[in-house]
């Protein structure tokens, strides 16, 4: 709970929470230690099928996926820039923290190597990031972080349909792993080489107690609907493949507006907020009001994931009876940035509440994700 105290005349209070754009019990045999991956294995990226080959039989799933952050994973300019910066500072110490999740096929086939990355020169399957053939050929989870998955090219595609219809293109197999949150946690937890939980969304879900309810990641991020899994197939309970979270494409991309609308809808229902305040006050009198943000709707922290580059802040405006602003916090500068230490302008918002995480080196100075020794994370815990 955040308490604000100020001197005022007759006032009104406007409070808005702003956001900026981002399972089952843990298996005892799994670890979330970072581990390492080999970048040379006996397959080529071209041994896998492009998502384009799935489109004719699975048009709905293809359309949903094509606008998702999974399809955007290698094309994302934020990721590409972070990779470029990291590789300029931490020689040979970066791909293990990024590519195993952003393009597992590209990394393990050797298509994505250490050094400058020309996305357009990649094999189409590597360029698709987290595509159909990758996800549906995963056979096991080796650890709960940093892309700890087992997969290989196969004519057998796995999923959650228990009675698949035979077809001439591939065999189909039910695998209960695909209904478990560990399937997601292998990539949606990230630790650096010092073991700092840079991204801990699976760990937050697990720690929040929701694992015991039987609710999984896909219950929120792969909502169900009824329809055929393939053209001319029987109606089934299907899962959406747009994987809506809090991110959307920053560059022209399929379904961008649709994805953004769903992100906004999700953010608007992420938290509950209550306030306690008088509607009037006498001039010269101490005046206080409380704002309480409760994470009772989201099964992990908010903001979650890469919370060091996601902002969630309170926007507060206090006006007098003549509608003059006599106190404000959480407003934006001329560049539409928060008035914090990163603003290009000198004015600072000393009352700002921002739930963005901060990474620190061992000496207490701010860190990048690769040299972070600790993380300060004021995100709102679920429960």
HUUR-V758193 format. One record per residue. N is the residue number from 0. RES is the residue in three letters. SS is DSSP state (A for helix, B for strand, O for the rest). OMEGA is omega in whole degrees, -180 to 180 (999 if undefined). D_LAST is the distance of its C-alpha to the last C-alpha in Angstrom with 2 decimals. Layout:
N;RES;SS;OMEGA;D_LAST, N;RES;SS;OMEGA;D_LAST
This chain:
0;UNK;O;-180;14.77, 1;UNK;B;179;18.10, 2;UNK;B;178;21.32, 3;UNK;B;178;24.58, 4;UNK;B;179;28.01, 5;UNK;B;174;31.27, 6;UNK;B;-177;34.76, 7;UNK;B;167;35.56, 8;UNK;O;176;37.84, 9;UNK;O;-172;36.76, 10;UNK;B;166;33.70, 11;UNK;B;-175;31.26, 12;UNK;B;175;27.81, 13;UNK;B;-177;26.45, 14;UNK;B;179;22.90, 15;UNK;B;173;21.65, 16;UNK;B;-179;18.78, 17;UNK;B;175;20.47, 18;UNK;B;174;19.53, 19;UNK;O;170;22.06, 20;UNK;O;999;22.52, 21;UNK;O;999;19.24, 22;UNK;O;-178;15.25, 23;UNK;O;-177;16.36, 24;UNK;O;180;16.61, 25;UNK;O;175;18.46, 26;UNK;O;-174;22.16, 27;UNK;O;-179;23.56, 28;UNK;O;-177;26.60, 29;UNK;O;177;24.85, 30;UNK;O;174;24.35, 31;UNK;O;174;22.75, 32;UNK;O;-174;25.84, 33;UNK;O;-179;27.33, 34;UNK;O;178;30.63, 35;UNK;O;177;33.45, 36;UNK;O;173;34.88, 37;UNK;O;178;38.55, 38;UNK;O;178;39.72, 39;UNK;O;177;42.78, 40;UNK;O;-173;42.55, 41;UNK;O;168;45.22, 42;UNK;O;176;44.18, 43;UNK;O;175;44.59, 44;UNK;A;-179;42.23, 45;UNK;A;175;44.89, 46;UNK;A;177;44.45, 47;UNK;O;179;41.30, 48;UNK;O;173;41.48, 49;UNK;O;176;40.56, 50;UNK;A;180;38.11, 51;UNK;A;180;41.17, 52;UNK;A;179;42.69, 53;UNK;O;-170;39.75, 54;UNK;O;-174;40.03, 55;UNK;O;180;42.97, 56;UNK;O;-176;41.34, 57;UNK;O;-174;37.69, 58;UNK;A;-179;38.07, 59;UNK;A;179;34.79, 60;UNK;A;180;32.69, 61;UNK;A;-180;34.89, 62;UNK;A;179;34.47, 63;UNK;A;-179;30.67, 64;UNK;A;-172;30.67, 65;UNK;A;176;33.40, 66;UNK;O;-175;31.26, 67;UNK;O;175;28.15, 68;UNK;A;174;26.98, 69;UNK;A;178;28.08, 70;UNK;A;-177;31.58, 71;UNK;A;-167;31.32, 72;UNK;O;-179;30.25, 73;UNK;O;-177;33.78, 74;UNK;O;-176;34.96, 75;UNK;O;-177;32.16, 76;UNK;A;177;34.07, 77;UNK;A;178;31.16, 78;UNK;A;-179;30.96, 79;UNK;A;180;34.76, 80;UNK;A;177;35.08, 81;UNK;A;178;32.54, 82;UNK;A;180;34.44, 83;UNK;A;179;37.70, 84;UNK;A;-178;36.67, 85;UNK;A;-179;35.21, 86;UNK;A;177;38.33, 87;UNK;A;-176;40.56, 88;UNK;A;-174;38.92, 89;UNK;O;-173;37.91, 90;UNK;O;176;40.75, 91;UNK;O;-177;39.93, 92;UNK;O;-171;36.36, 93;UNK;O;-171;34.49, 94;UNK;A;180;34.77, 95;UNK;A;-180;32.75, 96;UNK;A;-173;29.72, 97;UNK;A;-173;30.13, 98;UNK;A;178;32.54, 99;UNK;A;178;31.18, 100;UNK;A;-177;28.37, 101;UNK;A;174;30.14, 102;UNK;O;-179;33.26, 103;UNK;A;180;33.29, 104;UNK;A;180;36.62, 105;UNK;A;-179;38.11, 106;UNK;A;-172;37.33, 107;UNK;A;176;38.28, 108;UNK;O;-176;41.40, 109;UNK;O;179;42.54, 110;UNK;O;174;42.63, 111;UNK;O;-179;40.26, 112;UNK;O;174;41.77, 113;UNK;O;178;41.15, 114;UNK;O;-179;42.61, 115;UNK;O;-176;42.94, 116;UNK;O;174;41.44, 117;UNK;O;-174;43.40, 118;UNK;A;-176;40.99, 119;UNK;A;180;43.87, 120;UNK;A;-179;45.81, 121;UNK;O;169;43.19, 122;UNK;O;-178;43.65, 123;UNK;A;-180;42.05, 124;UNK;A;176;39.57, 125;UNK;A;-178;38.45, 126;UNK;A;179;38.25, 127;UNK;O;176;35.92, 128;UNK;O;-180;33.18, 129;UNK;O;-171;30.77, 130;UNK;O;-174;33.05, 131;UNK;A;-173;33.72, 132;UNK;A;174;35.88, 133;UNK;A;-173;33.59, 134;UNK;A;-175;30.52, 135;UNK;O;170;32.62, 136;UNK;O;176;34.54, 137;UNK;B;-177;31.70, 138;UNK;B;-179;32.50, 139;UNK;B;177;30.06, 140;UNK;B;-178;27.38, 141;UNK;O;176;28.76, 142;UNK;O;-174;25.81, 143;UNK;O;175;22.25, 144;UNK;O;167;23.24, 145;UNK;O;175;26.11, 146;UNK;O;-179;27.40, 147;UNK;O;-178;27.96, 148;UNK;B;171;29.49, 149;UNK;B;177;32.76, 150;UNK;B;177;34.75, 151;UNK;O;178;38.38, 152;UNK;O;-178;40.61, 153;UNK;O;174;41.07, 154;UNK;O;178;42.51, 155;UNK;B;179;39.73, 156;UNK;B;-174;36.64, 157;UNK;B;180;33.53, 158;UNK;B;-174;30.65, 159;UNK;O;177;28.95, 160;UNK;O;-174;32.00, 161;UNK;O;-179;33.44, 162;UNK;O;-176;36.82, 163;UNK;O;177;37.78, 164;UNK;O;179;41.09, 165;UNK;O;178;43.77, 166;UNK;O;-176;44.94, 167;UNK;O;-172;47.59, 168;UNK;O;179;45.31, 169;UNK;O;171;43.00, 170;UNK;B;-177;41.86, 171;UNK;B;-175;38.35, 172;UNK;B;175;36.22, 173;UNK;B;177;33.03, 174;UNK;O;-176;30.58, 175;UNK;A;175;27.32, 176;UNK;A;-175;26.00, 177;UNK;A;176;25.59, 178;UNK;A;-176;22.91, 179;UNK;O;180;20.82, 180;UNK;O;176;18.22, 181;UNK;A;178;20.40, 182;UNK;A;178;22.94, 183;UNK;A;-175;20.86, 184;UNK;A;-179;19.50, 185;UNK;O;177;23.11, 186;UNK;O;-176;23.43, 187;UNK;O;160;20.00, 188;UNK;B;180;19.81, 189;UNK;B;175;22.58, 190;UNK;B;175;24.01, 191;UNK;O;-174;27.17, 192;UNK;O;176;30.10, 193;UNK;O;178;28.83, 194;UNK;O;179;25.61, 195;UNK;O;-179;23.40, 196;UNK;B;-180;20.34, 197;UNK;B;173;21.45, 198;UNK;B;-171;19.18, 199;UNK;B;-172;16.20, 200;UNK;A;176;14.34, 201;UNK;A;178;14.82, 202;UNK;A;177;13.87, 203;UNK;A;177;10.53, 204;UNK;A;-179;9.93, 205;UNK;A;-179;11.32, 206;UNK;A;-178;9.58, 207;UNK;O;176;5.99, 208;UNK;O;-177;7.54, 209;UNK;A;178;8.49, 210;UNK;A;-176;11.98, 211;UNK;A;179;12.76, 212;UNK;A;-177;12.40, 213;UNK;O;178;15.25, 214;UNK;O;-175;13.87, 215;UNK;O;177;15.46, 216;UNK;A;-176;15.92, 217;UNK;A;177;18.92, 218;UNK;A;178;17.23, 219;UNK;A;-170;16.10, 220;UNK;A;174;18.79, 221;UNK;O;-175;21.70, 222;UNK;O;-176;21.65, 223;UNK;B;171;24.32, 224;UNK;B;-177;27.62, 225;UNK;B;179;30.98, 226;UNK;B;178;34.02, 227;UNK;B;177;36.32, 228;UNK;O;178;35.09, 229;UNK;O;180;38.58, 230;UNK;O;179;41.54, 231;UNK;O;177;43.26, 232;UNK;O;179;40.63, 233;UNK;O;175;39.16, 234;UNK;B;-179;36.19, 235;UNK;B;168;32.95, 236;UNK;B;-176;29.21, 237;UNK;B;177;28.69, 238;UNK;B;177;25.91, 239;UNK;O;-179;26.12, 240;UNK;O;173;27.13, 241;UNK;O;170;26.32, 242;UNK;O;-175;22.91, 243;UNK;O;174;21.57, 244;UNK;O;177;19.05, 245;UNK;O;-178;19.77, 246;UNK;O;172;23.23, 247;UNK;O;-175;26.59, 248;UNK;O;178;30.16, 249;UNK;O;179;31.81, 250;UNK;O;178;35.23, 251;UNK;O;-173;36.95, 252;UNK;O;-179;35.33, 253;UNK;O;174;35.32, 254;UNK;O;-174;33.07, 255;UNK;A;-179;31.85, 256;UNK;A;179;31.71, 257;UNK;A;-180;30.04, 258;UNK;A;-180;27.37, 259;UNK;A;179;26.84, 260;UNK;A;179;26.53, 261;UNK;A;176;23.80, 262;UNK;A;180;21.92, 263;UNK;A;178;22.27, 264;UNK;A;-180;21.13, 265;UNK;A;-180;17.93, 266;UNK;A;-178;17.26, 267;UNK;A;179;18.05, 268;UNK;O;-173;15.25, 269;UNK;O;-172;12.53, 270;UNK;O;169;10.98, 271;UNK;B;179;11.76, 272;UNK;B;176;14.11, 273;UNK;B;177;15.92, 274;UNK;B;176;19.07, 275;UNK;B;-174;21.32, 276;UNK;B;169;24.91, 277;UNK;O;177;28.52, 278;UNK;O;179;30.57, 279;UNK;O;176;33.65, 280;UNK;O;179;34.77, 281;UNK;O;179;38.19, 282;UNK;O;180;39.67, 283;UNK;O;-178;39.42, 284;UNK;B;172;36.51, 285;UNK;B;-180;33.27, 286;UNK;B;180;30.57, 287;UNK;B;173;26.83, 288;UNK;B;-178;23.84, 289;UNK;B;174;20.09, 290;UNK;B;179;17.63, 291;UNK;B;177;13.89, 292;UNK;B;-175;11.72, 293;UNK;B;178;8.24, 294;UNK;B;-178;6.31, 295;UNK;O;-177;5.76, 296;UNK;O;-176;8.46, 297;UNK;O;-170;8.49, 298;UNK;O;173;7.74, 299;UNK;O;-179;8.57, 300;UNK;O;174;9.21, 301;UNK;B;-7;11.40, 302;UNK;O;-177;14.24, 303;UNK;O;178;14.23, 304;UNK;O;179;17.27, 305;UNK;O;-172;20.23, 306;UNK;A;177;18.35, 307;UNK;A;175;21.55, 308;UNK;A;175;23.34, 309;UNK;O;-177;20.77, 310;UNK;O;170;20.51, 311;UNK;B;-174;18.16, 312;UNK;B;175;19.72, 313;UNK;B;172;20.31, 314;UNK;B;-175;23.72, 315;UNK;B;176;25.14, 316;UNK;B;178;28.62, 317;UNK;B;-178;30.37, 318;UNK;B;174;33.74, 319;UNK;B;-175;36.53, 320;UNK;O;178;38.48, 321;UNK;O;179;40.67, 322;UNK;O;172;37.69, 323;UNK;O;178;38.33, 324;UNK;B;179;35.33, 325;UNK;B;175;35.16, 326;UNK;B;175;31.82, 327;UNK;B;175;29.68, 328;UNK;B;179;27.08, 329;UNK;O;177;25.57, 330;UNK;O;-175;28.84, 331;UNK;B;178;30.54, 332;UNK;O;-176;33.85, 333;UNK;O;177;36.87, 334;UNK;O;-176;35.48, 335;UNK;O;174;32.24, 336;UNK;O;173;30.40, 337;UNK;B;179;28.23, 338;UNK;O;177;30.45, 339;UNK;O;-175;29.03, 340;UNK;O;-180;31.01, 341;UNK;O;-179;31.54, 342;UNK;O;177;33.27, 343;UNK;O;-177;36.97, 344;UNK;O;-172;37.77, 345;UNK;O;-176;38.14, 346;UNK;O;-180;36.06, 347;UNK;O;180;32.63, 348;UNK;O;-175;29.65, 349;UNK;O;-179;29.02, 350;UNK;O;-173;26.18, 351;UNK;O;166;24.27, 352;UNK;O;179;20.49, 353;UNK;B;-176;19.86, 354;UNK;O;179;16.70, 355;UNK;O;178;19.06, 356;UNK;O;177;19.26, 357;UNK;B;178;22.67, 358;UNK;B;-178;24.58, 359;UNK;B;170;27.08, 360;UNK;O;-180;30.14, 361;UNK;O;-179;31.06, 362;UNK;O;176;33.24, 363;UNK;O;177;30.47, 364;UNK;O;-178;31.71, 365;UNK;B;-172;29.68, 366;UNK;O;166;29.70, 367;UNK;O;-178;29.72, 368;UNK;O;-177;27.41, 369;UNK;O;-180;30.27, 370;UNK;O;179;31.08, 371;UNK;O;175;27.69, 372;UNK;O;178;27.38, 373;UNK;B;175;24.00, 374;UNK;B;174;21.26, 375;UNK;B;-171;19.74, 376;UNK;O;179;16.46, 377;UNK;O;-179;14.96, 378;UNK;O;-175;12.67, 379;UNK;B;-175;9.43, 380;UNK;O;180;6.62, 381;UNK;B;177;3.76, 382;UNK;O;999;0.00
